[in-house]
Amino acid sequence: MNIGDNAPDFTLRDGDGKDWTLNDQKGKTVVLLFYPGDNTPVCTKQLCSVRDHWSEYQATGAEVVGISTDSVESHKGFAEKNELPLRLLSDPDRSVSTKYDMKSWLPGRSARGVVVINKDGKIAYTKAEAVSLFKPSDEDVLAAIRSANEV
């Protein structure tokens, strides 16, 4: 996956069991936040940090979603427990994680990473964390969104 490549389309179910399709988001900047799993210390810290900066994310106009291999039911409980405002998508077979080069060394999990897709459906930013113990910086993600919006 390289900057400027077309973002591969996909459809995944969210915590309410509703389908979410990337191609339906054309015309918007989209942020895919890949993370290894619900209710784990670093992932909880990562997504709660997004929650705590939610007004800044909303101000960009971007559609921000989290993606992990956890089930729809797990996502629903995790989001409710932590009052997460973003949609969490279930990628149980890692098909989307694989398409976006977010392969983890953890069996059955996706890597921790960020992909920002511009309004034209092109990859504008991508970063996978080599070690899943560190969460992406909200400041870096927000800067990548702003840069994608300028295109």
DSSP file (Angstrom, degrees, kcal/mol; ACC not computed):
  #  RESIDUE AA STRUCTURE BP1 BP2  ACC     N-H-->O    O-->H-N    N-H-->O    O-->H-N    TCO  KAPPA ALPHA  PHI   PSI    X-CA   Y-CA   Z-CA
    1    1 A M              0   0    0      0, 0.0     2,-0.3     0, 0.0     6,-0.0   0.000 360.0 360.0 360.0 120.2    0.0    0.0    0.0
    2    2 A N    >   -     0   0    0      4,-0.1     3,-2.2   123,-0.0   121,-0.3  -0.862 360.0 -88.0-122.9 155.7    1.6    3.2   -1.1
    3    3 A I  T 3  S+     0   0    0     -2,-0.3   121,-0.2     1,-0.3     3,-0.1  -0.388 116.5  26.3 -57.9 133.2    0.6    6.9   -1.0
    4    4 A G  T 3  S+     0   0    0    119,-3.2    -1,-0.3     1,-0.4   120,-0.1   0.200  90.9 127.3  94.5 -15.0   -1.5    7.7   -4.0
    5    5 A D  S <  S-     0   0    0     -3,-2.2   118,-3.1   118,-0.1    -1,-0.4  -0.384  71.4 -99.6 -68.9 152.0   -2.8    4.2   -4.5
    6    6 A N  B     -A  122   0A   0    116,-0.2   116,-0.2    -3,-0.1    -1,-0.1  -0.560  40.9-115.6 -67.5 135.0   -6.5    3.7   -4.8
    7    7 A A        -     0   0    0    114,-3.1     2,-0.1    -2,-0.3    -1,-0.1  -0.606  31.7-114.8 -73.9 126.5   -7.9    2.5   -1.5
    8    8 A P        -     0   0    0      0, 0.0    -1,-0.1     0, 0.0    14,-0.1  -0.413  32.0-121.9 -63.5 133.2   -9.3   -1.1   -1.8
    9    9 A D        +     0   0    0     -2,-0.1     2,-0.3    13,-0.1    12,-0.0  -0.355  39.5 163.8 -72.3 155.3  -13.0   -1.1   -1.2
   10   10 A F        -     0   0    0     -2,-0.1    12,-2.3     2,-0.0     2,-0.4  -0.976  29.6-141.8-162.6 161.8  -14.5   -3.3    1.5
   11   11 A T  E     +B   21   0B   0     -2,-0.3     2,-0.3    10,-0.2    10,-0.2  -0.996  25.9 168.7-130.7 127.4  -17.7   -3.8    3.5
   12   12 A L  E     -B   20   0B   0      8,-2.3     8,-2.8    -2,-0.4     2,-0.3  -0.921  33.2-111.3-132.1 160.0  -17.6   -4.7    7.2
   13   13 A R  E     -BC  19  90B   0     77,-0.6    77,-2.8    -2,-0.3     6,-0.2  -0.715  28.5-143.1 -93.2 143.5  -20.2   -4.8   10.0
   14   14 A D  E >   - C   0  89B   0      4,-2.6     3,-2.5    -2,-0.3    75,-0.2  -0.282  39.8 -80.8 -94.0-176.3  -20.2   -2.3   12.9
   15   15 A G  T 3  S+     0   0    0     73,-0.7    61,-0.2     1,-0.3    74,-0.1   0.636 131.2  53.0 -63.3 -15.2  -21.0   -2.9   16.5
   16   16 A D  T 3  S-     0   0    0      2,-0.2    -1,-0.3    59,-0.1     3,-0.1   0.343 120.1-108.7 -98.0   4.6  -24.7   -2.5   15.7
   17   17 A G  S <  S+     0   0    0     -3,-2.5     2,-0.3     1,-0.3    -2,-0.1   0.590  74.7 138.1  80.4  10.4  -24.5   -5.2   13.0
   18   18 A K        -     0   0    0      1,-0.1    -4,-2.6    -5,-0.0    -1,-0.3  -0.688  57.0-112.3 -92.0 142.9  -24.9   -2.7   10.2
   19   19 A D  E     -B   13   0B   0     -2,-0.3     2,-0.4    -6,-0.2    -6,-0.2  -0.485  27.0-166.3 -71.6 139.9  -22.8   -2.8    7.0
   20   20 A W  E     -B   12   0B   0     -8,-2.8    -8,-2.3    -2,-0.2     2,-0.4  -0.997   5.8-165.9-127.4 123.9  -20.3    0.0    6.5
   21   21 A T  E >   -B   11   0B   0     -2,-0.4     3,-0.8   -10,-0.2     4,-0.3  -0.935  19.4-146.0-117.3 131.1  -18.8    0.3    3.0
   22   22 A L  G >  S+     0   0    0    -12,-2.3     3,-2.6    -2,-0.4     4,-0.1   0.920  99.1  58.4 -59.9 -45.7  -15.8    2.3    2.1
   23   23 A N  G >  S+     0   0    0    -13,-0.3     3,-1.3     1,-0.3    -1,-0.2   0.756  95.3  65.7 -60.1 -23.2  -17.0    3.3   -1.4
   24   24 A D  G <  S+     0   0    0     -3,-0.8    -1,-0.3     1,-0.2    -2,-0.2   0.623  94.6  61.5 -70.2 -11.3  -20.1    4.9    0.2
   25   25 A Q  G X  S+     0   0    0     -3,-2.6     3,-2.0    -4,-0.3    -1,-0.2   0.354  71.0 139.2 -97.4   4.3  -17.7    7.4    1.8
   26   26 A K  T <   +     0   0    0     -3,-1.3    94,-0.1     1,-0.3    93,-0.1  -0.196  66.5  35.5 -51.8 139.3  -16.4    8.9   -1.5
   27   27 A G  T 3  S+     0   0    0     92,-1.9     2,-0.3     1,-0.3    -1,-0.3   0.316 107.0  86.3  94.4  -6.8  -16.1   12.6   -1.2
   28   28 A K  S <  S-     0   0    0     -3,-2.0     2,-0.4    90,-0.2    -1,-0.3  -0.901  82.9-114.3-120.1 151.8  -15.1   12.4    2.4
   29   29 A T        -     0   0    0     -2,-0.3    34,-2.8    32,-0.2     2,-0.4  -0.722  38.2-157.6 -77.1 136.1  -11.7   11.9    4.0
   30   30 A V  E     -dE  63 117B   0     87,-2.5    87,-3.1    -2,-0.4     2,-0.5  -0.953  10.2-158.9-122.6 137.8  -11.7    8.6    5.8
   31   31 A V  E     -dE  64 116B   0     32,-3.1    34,-2.6    -2,-0.4     2,-0.6  -0.972   2.3-162.6-117.8 123.0   -9.5    7.4    8.6
   32   32 A L  E     -dE  65 115B   0     83,-3.2    83,-2.0    -2,-0.5     2,-0.8  -0.924   4.3-166.3-104.2 114.2   -9.0    3.7    9.3
   33   33 A L  E     -dE  66 114B   0     32,-3.0    34,-2.8    -2,-0.6     2,-0.3  -0.859   8.4-163.2-102.2 100.6   -7.7    3.1   12.8
   34   34 A F  E     +dE  67 113B   0     79,-2.3    79,-1.9    -2,-0.8    34,-0.2  -0.654  15.2 169.9 -83.4 138.0   -6.5   -0.6   12.9
   35   35 A Y        -     0   0    0     32,-2.3    75,-0.4    -2,-0.3    34,-0.3  -0.992  39.0-121.7-148.4 151.7   -6.0   -2.0   16.3
   36   36 A P  S    S-     0   0    0      0, 0.0    33,-0.5     0, 0.0    74,-0.3   0.867  78.1 -21.0 -66.3 -39.4   -5.3   -5.6   17.7
   37   37 A G    >   -     0   0    0     31,-0.1     3,-0.8    72,-0.1     6,-0.2  -0.954  57.1 -98.9-173.9 150.4   -8.2   -6.0   20.1
   38   38 A D  T 3  S+     0   0    0     -2,-0.3    37,-0.1     1,-0.2     5,-0.1  -0.308 100.8  17.3 -64.6 150.0  -11.0   -4.7   22.2
   39   39 A N  T 3  S+     0   0    0      1,-0.2    -1,-0.2     2,-0.1     3,-0.0   0.749  89.1 128.6  59.6  29.4  -10.5   -4.4   26.0
   40   40 A T    <>  -     0   0    0     -3,-0.8     4,-2.9     1,-0.1     5,-0.3  -0.848  68.6-113.0-109.1 153.8   -6.7   -4.6   25.9
   41   41 A P  H  > S+     0   0    0      0, 0.0     4,-2.1     0, 0.0     5,-0.1   0.903 111.2  37.1 -56.8 -50.9   -4.7   -2.0   27.7
   42   42 A V  H  > S+     0   0    0      2,-0.2     4,-2.7     1,-0.2     5,-0.1   0.903 118.5  49.7 -72.1 -39.2   -3.0   -0.2   24.8
   43   43 A C  H  > S+     0   0    0      2,-0.2     4,-2.7     1,-0.2     5,-0.3   0.907 111.4  49.2 -65.1 -40.9   -6.0   -0.5   22.5
   44   44 A T  H  X S+     0   0    0     -4,-2.9     4,-2.3     2,-0.2     5,-0.2   0.925 112.5  48.2 -62.9 -43.5   -8.3    0.9   25.2
   45   45 A K  H  X S+     0   0    0     -4,-2.1     4,-1.8    -5,-0.3    -2,-0.2   0.915 112.2  50.5 -61.4 -43.2   -5.9    3.8   25.7
   46   46 A Q  H  X S+     0   0    0     -4,-2.7     4,-1.8     1,-0.2    -2,-0.2   0.953 115.0  40.0 -60.7 -52.6   -5.7    4.4   21.9
   47   47 A L  H  X S+     0   0    0     -4,-2.7     4,-2.2     1,-0.2    -1,-0.2   0.816 113.5  53.6 -74.4 -29.6   -9.4    4.6   21.3
   48   48 A C  H  X S+     0   0    0     -4,-2.3     4,-2.5    -5,-0.3    -1,-0.2   0.833 106.5  54.4 -69.9 -30.8  -10.2    6.5   24.5
   49   49 A S  H  X S+     0   0    0     -4,-1.8     4,-1.3    -5,-0.2    -2,-0.2   0.905 107.5  49.4 -66.6 -40.7   -7.6    9.0   23.4
   50   50 A V  H >< S+     0   0    0     -4,-1.8     3,-0.6     2,-0.2     7,-0.2   0.938 111.2  50.6 -60.4 -45.4   -9.5    9.4   20.1
   51   51 A R  H >< S+     0   0    0     -4,-2.2     3,-1.5     1,-0.2     4,-0.3   0.921 108.7  51.2 -56.0 -45.2  -12.7    9.8   22.2
   52   52 A D  H 3< S+     0   0    0     -4,-2.5    -1,-0.2     1,-0.3    -2,-0.2   0.725 117.3  39.2 -68.8 -21.1  -11.0   12.5   24.3
   53   53 A H  T XX S+     0   0    0     -4,-1.3     4,-1.8    -3,-0.6     3,-1.1   0.140  81.7 120.1-108.0  16.3   -9.9   14.4   21.1
   54   54 A W  H <>  +     0   0    0     -3,-1.5     4,-3.2     1,-0.3     5,-0.2   0.834  68.3  57.1 -56.9 -38.6  -13.2   13.7   19.3
   55   55 A S  H 3> S+     0   0    0     -4,-0.3     4,-1.8     1,-0.2    -1,-0.3   0.870 107.7  49.4 -62.9 -33.8  -14.1   17.3   18.8
   56   56 A E  H <> S+     0   0    0     -3,-1.1     4,-0.7     2,-0.2    -1,-0.2   0.903 112.1  47.8 -69.8 -40.9  -10.8   17.8   16.9
   57   57 A Y  H >X>S+     0   0    0     -4,-1.8     3,-1.1    -7,-0.2     5,-0.8   0.933 112.3  49.6 -63.4 -45.2  -11.5   14.8   14.7
   58   58 A Q  H ><5S+     0   0    0     -4,-3.2     3,-1.5     1,-0.3    -1,-0.2   0.870 101.7  63.0 -61.7 -36.9  -15.0   16.0   14.0
   59   59 A A  H 3<5S+     0   0    0     -4,-1.8    -1,-0.3     1,-0.3    -2,-0.2   0.748  97.6  58.0 -61.8 -23.3  -13.7   19.5   13.1
   60   60 A T  H <<5S-     0   0    0     -3,-1.1    -1,-0.3    -4,-0.7    -2,-0.2   0.691 104.3-130.7 -78.5 -18.5  -11.8   17.9   10.2
   61   61 A G  T <<5 +     0   0    0     -3,-1.5   -32,-0.2    -4,-0.5    -3,-0.1   0.498  57.5 144.9  80.1   3.5  -15.0   16.5    8.7
   62   62 A A      < -     0   0    0     -5,-0.8     2,-0.7   -34,-0.1    -1,-0.3  -0.408  55.0-124.6 -76.9 150.7  -13.3   13.1    8.3
   63   63 A E  E     -d   30   0B   0    -34,-2.8   -32,-3.1    -2,-0.1     2,-0.5  -0.874  33.3-165.0 -90.2 116.8  -15.2    9.8    8.8
   64   64 A V  E     +d   31   0B   0     -2,-0.7    23,-0.8   -34,-0.2     2,-0.3  -0.925  12.6 170.9-113.3 124.7  -13.1    7.9   11.5
   65   65 A V  E     -df  32  87B   0    -34,-2.6   -32,-3.0    -2,-0.5     2,-0.3  -0.966  25.1-137.3-132.0 149.1  -13.6    4.2   12.1
   66   66 A G  E     -df  33  88B   0     21,-2.6    23,-3.5    -2,-0.3     2,-0.4  -0.813  19.1-163.6-100.1 146.2  -11.8    1.6   14.2
   67   67 A I  E     +df  34  89B   0    -34,-2.8   -32,-2.3    -2,-0.3     2,-0.3  -0.990  20.8 144.4-134.7 126.3  -11.1   -1.8   12.7
   68   68 A S  E     - f   0  90B   0     21,-1.9    23,-2.8    -2,-0.4   -31,-0.1  -0.918  56.4-106.7-145.7 175.5  -10.1   -5.0   14.6
   69   69 A T  S    S+     0   0    0    -33,-0.5    21,-0.1   -34,-0.3   -32,-0.1   0.460  79.6 116.7 -85.2  -0.6  -10.7   -8.7   14.3
   70   70 A D  S    S-     0   0    0     19,-0.2    21,-0.2     1,-0.1    -2,-0.2  -0.221  72.0 -94.8 -66.6 161.0  -13.1   -8.7   17.3
   71   71 A S     >  -     0   0    0     19,-0.1     4,-2.4     1,-0.1     5,-0.2  -0.192  28.3-109.0 -73.4 164.5  -16.7   -9.6   16.8
   72   72 A V  H  > S+     0   0    0      1,-0.2     4,-2.2     2,-0.2     5,-0.1   0.910 121.9  51.2 -55.3 -45.1  -19.6   -7.3   16.3
   73   73 A E  H  > S+     0   0    0      1,-0.2     4,-2.1     2,-0.2    -1,-0.2   0.893 108.4  50.5 -64.4 -41.2  -20.8   -8.1   19.8
   74   74 A S  H  > S+     0   0    0      1,-0.2     4,-2.7     2,-0.2    -1,-0.2   0.923 110.2  50.6 -62.1 -44.7  -17.4   -7.4   21.3
   75   75 A H  H  X S+     0   0    0     -4,-2.4     4,-2.8     1,-0.2     5,-0.3   0.907 108.2  52.4 -59.9 -42.8  -17.3   -4.0   19.6
   76   76 A K  H  X S+     0   0    0     -4,-2.2     4,-2.2     1,-0.2    -1,-0.2   0.941 113.8  42.4 -60.2 -48.3  -20.7   -3.1   20.9
   77   77 A G  H  X S+     0   0    0     -4,-2.1     4,-2.7     2,-0.2    -2,-0.2   0.898 114.9  50.1 -65.6 -41.8  -19.7   -3.8   24.5
   78   78 A F  H  X S+     0   0    0     -4,-2.7     4,-1.8     2,-0.2    -2,-0.2   0.917 112.4  47.3 -63.2 -45.3  -16.3   -2.2   24.2
   79   79 A A  H  X>S+     0   0    0     -4,-2.8     5,-2.3    -5,-0.2     4,-0.6   0.907 115.0  45.6 -64.9 -42.4  -17.8    1.0   22.7
   80   80 A E  H ><5S+     0   0    0     -4,-2.2     3,-0.9    -5,-0.3    -2,-0.2   0.938 111.5  51.6 -66.5 -46.4  -20.5    1.3   25.3
   81   81 A K  H 3<5S+     0   0    0     -4,-2.7    -1,-0.2     1,-0.2    -2,-0.2   0.866 121.3  32.9 -58.2 -38.7  -18.2    0.6   28.2
   82   82 A N  H 3<5S-     0   0    0     -4,-1.8    -1,-0.2    -5,-0.2    -2,-0.2   0.312 105.3-122.6-104.4   7.1  -15.7    3.3   27.1
   83   83 A E  T <<5 -     0   0    0     -3,-0.9    -3,-0.2    -4,-0.6    -4,-0.1   0.917  42.6-176.4  51.9  49.5  -18.3    5.7   25.6
   84   84 A L      < -     0   0    0     -5,-2.3    -1,-0.2    -6,-0.2     4,-0.1  -0.649  20.6-161.8 -81.7 128.4  -16.5    5.6   22.2
   85   85 A P        +     0   0    0      0, 0.0     2,-0.2     0, 0.0    -1,-0.1   0.633  63.8  85.6 -84.9 -14.1  -18.1    7.9   19.6
   86   86 A L  S    S-     0   0    0    -39,-0.1     2,-0.3     1,-0.1   -21,-0.2  -0.554  84.9-106.5 -92.5 155.5  -16.5    6.3   16.6
   87   87 A R  E     - f   0  65B   0    -23,-0.8   -21,-2.6    -2,-0.2     2,-0.5  -0.587  29.5-149.0 -76.5 134.3  -17.8    3.3   14.7
   88   88 A L  E     - f   0  66B   0     -2,-0.3   -73,-0.7   -23,-0.2     2,-0.4  -0.932  10.9-154.1-108.3 128.4  -15.9    0.0   15.3
   89   89 A L  E     -Cf  14  67B   0    -23,-3.5   -21,-1.9    -2,-0.5     2,-0.5  -0.827   9.9-132.1-107.9 139.7  -15.8   -2.4   12.4
   90   90 A S  E     +Cf  13  68B   0    -77,-2.8   -77,-0.6    -2,-0.4   -21,-0.2  -0.793  22.6 175.9 -94.8 122.8  -15.4   -6.2   12.7
   91   91 A D    >   +     0   0    0    -23,-2.8     3,-1.8    -2,-0.5     6,-0.1  -0.616  11.2 167.0-120.1  66.3  -12.8   -7.8   10.4
   92   92 A P  T 3  S+     0   0    0      0, 0.0    -1,-0.1     0, 0.0   -23,-0.1   0.769  76.0  40.4 -62.0 -29.3  -13.0  -11.4   11.7
   93   93 A D  T 3  S-     0   0    0     -3,-0.1   -24,-0.1     0, 0.0    15,-0.1   0.336 105.9-122.8-100.9   8.6  -11.1  -13.0    8.8
   94   94 A R    <>  +     0   0    0     -3,-1.8     4,-2.3    14,-0.1     5,-0.2   0.673  68.6 136.4  61.3  20.5   -8.5  -10.2    8.6
   95   95 A S  H  > S+     0   0    0      2,-0.2     4,-2.0     1,-0.2     5,-0.1   0.911  74.7  40.0 -65.2 -41.6   -9.3   -9.7    4.9
   96   96 A V  H  > S+     0   0    0      2,-0.2     4,-2.0     1,-0.2    -1,-0.2   0.910 113.7  53.9 -74.1 -42.0   -9.3   -5.9    5.3
   97   97 A S  H  4>S+     0   0    0      1,-0.2     5,-3.6     2,-0.2    -2,-0.2   0.892 111.2  47.4 -56.7 -39.6   -6.3   -5.9    7.5
   98   98 A T  H ><5S+     0   0    0     -4,-2.3     3,-1.7     3,-0.2    -1,-0.2   0.921 108.3  53.7 -68.6 -44.9   -4.5   -7.9    4.9
   99   99 A K  H 3<5S+     0   0    0     -4,-2.0    -1,-0.2     1,-0.3    -2,-0.2   0.846 113.7  43.7 -56.9 -34.5   -5.6   -5.6    2.0
  100  100 A Y  T 3<5S-     0   0    0     -4,-2.0    -1,-0.3    -5,-0.1    -2,-0.2   0.183 115.7-113.3 -99.8  16.3   -4.2   -2.6    3.9
  101  101 A D  T < 5S+     0   0    0     -3,-1.7     2,-0.3     1,-0.2    -3,-0.2   0.846  72.4 137.5  56.7  38.4   -0.9   -4.4    5.0
  102  102 A M      < +     0   0    0     -5,-3.6     9,-2.5    -6,-0.2     2,-0.4  -0.426  23.3 156.2-108.8  55.1   -1.9   -4.3    8.6
  103  103 A K  B     -H  110   0C   0     -2,-0.3     2,-0.2     7,-0.2     7,-0.2  -0.680  28.0-149.5 -85.9 133.1   -0.7   -7.8    9.4
  104  104 A S        -     0   0    0      5,-0.9     4,-0.1    -2,-0.4     7,-0.1  -0.650  23.0-135.9-101.5 156.0    0.1   -8.5   13.0
  105  105 A W  S    S+     0   0    0     -2,-0.2    -1,-0.1     2,-0.1     5,-0.1   0.569  88.2  92.3 -79.8 -10.9    2.6  -10.8   14.6
  106  106 A L  S >  S-     0   0    0      4,-0.1     3,-1.8     1,-0.1    -2,-0.2  -0.748  92.3-110.4 -83.5 124.5   -0.2  -11.7   17.0
  107  107 A P  T 3  S+     0   0    0      0, 0.0     3,-0.1     0, 0.0    -2,-0.1  -0.293  97.0   4.6 -57.4 131.7   -2.2  -14.7   15.7
  108  108 A G  T 3  S+     0   0    0      1,-0.2     2,-0.3    -4,-0.1   -14,-0.1   0.576 111.3 104.1  74.7  10.4   -5.7  -13.8   14.5
  109  109 A R    <   -     0   0    0     -3,-1.8    -5,-0.9    -5,-0.1     2,-0.3  -0.767  66.0-123.4-119.9 164.0   -5.2  -10.0   15.0
  110  110 A S  B     -H  103   0C   0    -75,-0.4    -7,-0.2   -74,-0.3   -41,-0.1  -0.683  35.6-105.5 -97.1 161.5   -4.6   -7.0   12.9
  111  111 A A        -     0   0    0     -9,-2.5     2,-0.6    -2,-0.3    -7,-0.1  -0.282  36.2-100.9 -73.9 168.6   -1.6   -4.7   13.4
  112  112 A R        +     0   0    0     17,-0.4    17,-3.3   -77,-0.1     2,-0.3  -0.854  68.5 125.0 -90.7 124.2   -1.9   -1.3   15.1
  113  113 A G  E     -EG  34 128B   0    -79,-1.9   -79,-2.3    -2,-0.6     2,-0.4  -0.987  49.2-122.9-169.1 173.5   -1.9    1.3   12.3
  114  114 A V  E     -EG  33 127B   0     13,-2.8    13,-2.5    -2,-0.3     2,-0.4  -0.991  14.7-174.7-132.8 136.5   -3.5    4.2   10.6
  115  115 A V  E     -EG  32 126B   0    -83,-2.0   -83,-3.2    -2,-0.4     2,-0.5  -0.996   7.4-163.6-129.4 127.2   -4.6    4.8    7.0
  116  116 A V  E     -EG  31 125B   0      9,-2.8     8,-3.2    -2,-0.4     9,-1.5  -0.953   6.1-164.6-110.8 128.6   -6.0    8.1    5.8
  117  117 A I  E     -EG  30 123B   0    -87,-3.1   -87,-2.5    -2,-0.5     6,-0.2  -0.943  14.9-134.1-114.3 128.3   -7.9    8.1    2.5
  118  118 A N    >   -     0   0    0      4,-2.9     3,-2.2    -2,-0.5   -90,-0.2  -0.145  34.3 -90.7 -77.8 177.6   -8.5   11.4    0.7
  119  119 A K  T 3  S+     0   0    0     29,-0.4   -92,-1.9     1,-0.3   -91,-0.2   0.692 125.7  58.1 -62.9 -20.5  -11.8   12.5   -0.8
  120  120 A D  T 3  S-     0   0    0    -94,-0.1    -1,-0.3     2,-0.1     3,-0.1   0.377 120.5-105.8 -90.7   3.9  -10.8   10.9   -4.1
  121  121 A G  S <  S+     0   0    0     -3,-2.2  -114,-3.1     1,-0.3     2,-0.3   0.708  77.2 133.1  81.5  20.5  -10.4    7.5   -2.6
  122  122 A K  B     -A    6   0A   0   -116,-0.2    -4,-2.9    -4,-0.1     2,-0.4  -0.788  66.2-103.3-105.0 147.9   -6.6    7.6   -2.7
  123  123 A I  E     +G  117   0B   0   -118,-3.1  -119,-3.2    -2,-0.3    -6,-0.2  -0.558  41.4 170.6 -67.6 122.3   -4.2    6.6    0.2
  124  124 A A  E     +     0   0B   0     -8,-3.2     2,-0.3    -2,-0.4    -7,-0.2   0.637  66.1   7.1-106.2 -22.5   -2.9    9.9    1.6
  125  125 A Y  E     +G  116   0B   0     -9,-1.5    -9,-2.8  -123,-0.1    -1,-0.4  -0.962  60.0 175.9-160.4 139.1   -1.2    8.5    4.7
  126  126 A T  E     +G  115   0B   0     -2,-0.3     2,-0.3   -11,-0.2   -11,-0.2  -0.970   4.9 165.6-149.7 136.2   -0.4    5.1    6.1
  127  127 A K  E     -G  114   0B   0    -13,-2.5   -13,-2.8    -2,-0.3     2,-0.4  -0.922  13.1-166.4-152.6 124.0    1.6    4.0    9.1
  128  128 A A  E     -G  113   0B   0     -2,-0.3     2,-0.5   -15,-0.3   -15,-0.3  -0.919  27.6-123.2-107.7 136.7    1.8    0.7   10.8
  129  129 A E        -     0   0    0    -17,-3.3   -17,-0.4    -2,-0.4     3,-0.1  -0.685  11.4-152.0 -80.1 123.2    3.3    0.4   14.2
  130  130 A A  S    S+     0   0    0     -2,-0.5     2,-0.5     1,-0.2    -1,-0.2   0.873  91.1  37.9 -62.2 -37.5    6.2   -2.0   14.2
  131  131 A V  S >  S-     0   0    0     -3,-0.1     3,-1.4     1,-0.1    -1,-0.2  -0.975  78.4-148.0-117.4 121.6    5.6   -2.7   17.9
  132  132 A S  T 3  S+     0   0    0     -2,-0.5    -1,-0.1     1,-0.3    -2,-0.1   0.384  84.1  85.0 -72.0   6.2    1.9   -2.8   18.9
  133  133 A L  T 3  S+     0   0    0      2,-0.1     2,-0.5   -21,-0.0    -1,-0.3   0.585  80.7  68.8 -83.7  -9.0    2.8   -1.5   22.4
  134  134 A F  S <  S-     0   0    0     -3,-1.4    -5,-0.1   -22,-0.1    -3,-0.1  -0.935  75.0-141.8-116.1 130.7    2.7    2.1   21.2
  135  135 A K        -     0   0    0     -2,-0.5    -2,-0.1     1,-0.1   -92,-0.0  -0.558  31.0 -98.0 -86.0 152.2   -0.5    3.9   20.1
  136  136 A P        -     0   0    0      0, 0.0     2,-0.4     0, 0.0    -1,-0.1  -0.367  42.9-106.0 -64.2 148.1   -0.5    6.4   17.2
  137  137 A S     >  -     0   0    0      1,-0.2     4,-2.2    -3,-0.1     5,-0.2  -0.617  16.4-144.4 -76.4 129.0   -0.3   10.0   18.2
  138  138 A D  H  > S+     0   0    0     -2,-0.4     4,-3.0     1,-0.2     5,-0.2   0.888 102.4  56.7 -59.3 -38.2   -3.6   11.9   17.8
  139  139 A E  H  > S+     0   0    0      1,-0.2     4,-2.1     2,-0.2    -1,-0.2   0.907 107.6  47.1 -60.8 -42.4   -1.6   14.9   16.7
  140  140 A D  H  > S+     0   0    0      2,-0.2     4,-2.1     1,-0.2    -1,-0.2   0.915 113.8  47.4 -65.5 -42.7    0.0   13.0   13.9
  141  141 A V  H  X S+     0   0    0     -4,-2.2     4,-2.2     2,-0.2    -2,-0.2   0.931 112.4  49.0 -65.1 -45.4   -3.3   11.5   12.7
  142  142 A L  H  X S+     0   0    0     -4,-3.0     4,-2.5     1,-0.2    -1,-0.2   0.890 110.6  50.8 -62.3 -38.8   -5.0   14.9   12.8
  143  143 A A  H  X S+     0   0    0     -4,-2.1     4,-2.2    -5,-0.2    -1,-0.2   0.890 109.6  50.9 -64.8 -39.0   -2.2   16.4   10.8
  144  144 A A  H  X S+     0   0    0     -4,-2.1     4,-2.2     2,-0.2    -2,-0.2   0.876 110.2  49.9 -66.0 -37.5   -2.5   13.6    8.2
  145  145 A I  H  X S+     0   0    0     -4,-2.2     4,-2.3     2,-0.2    -2,-0.2   0.943 110.7  48.9 -64.8 -47.6   -6.2   14.3    8.0
  146  146 A R  H  X S+     0   0    0     -4,-2.5     4,-0.9     1,-0.2    -2,-0.2   0.899 111.6  49.8 -60.0 -40.6   -5.7   18.0    7.5
  147  147 A S  H >< S+     0   0    0     -4,-2.2     3,-0.6     1,-0.2     4,-0.4   0.911 110.5  49.6 -64.6 -42.3   -3.1   17.3    4.8
  148  148 A A  H >< S+     0   0    0     -4,-2.2     3,-1.1     1,-0.2   -29,-0.4   0.862 106.3  57.2 -63.8 -36.0   -5.5   14.9    3.0
  149  149 A N  H 3< S+     0   0    0     -4,-2.3    -1,-0.2     1,-0.2    -2,-0.2   0.745  97.7  62.8 -66.8 -23.3   -8.2   17.5    3.2
  150  150 A E  T <<        0   0    0     -4,-0.9    -1,-0.2    -3,-0.6    -2,-0.2   0.637 360.0 360.0 -77.6 -14.2   -6.0   20.0    1.3
  151  151 A V    <         0   0    0     -3,-1.1    -1,-0.2    -4,-0.4    -2,-0.1   0.494 360.0 360.0 -71.7 360.0   -5.8   17.8   -1.8
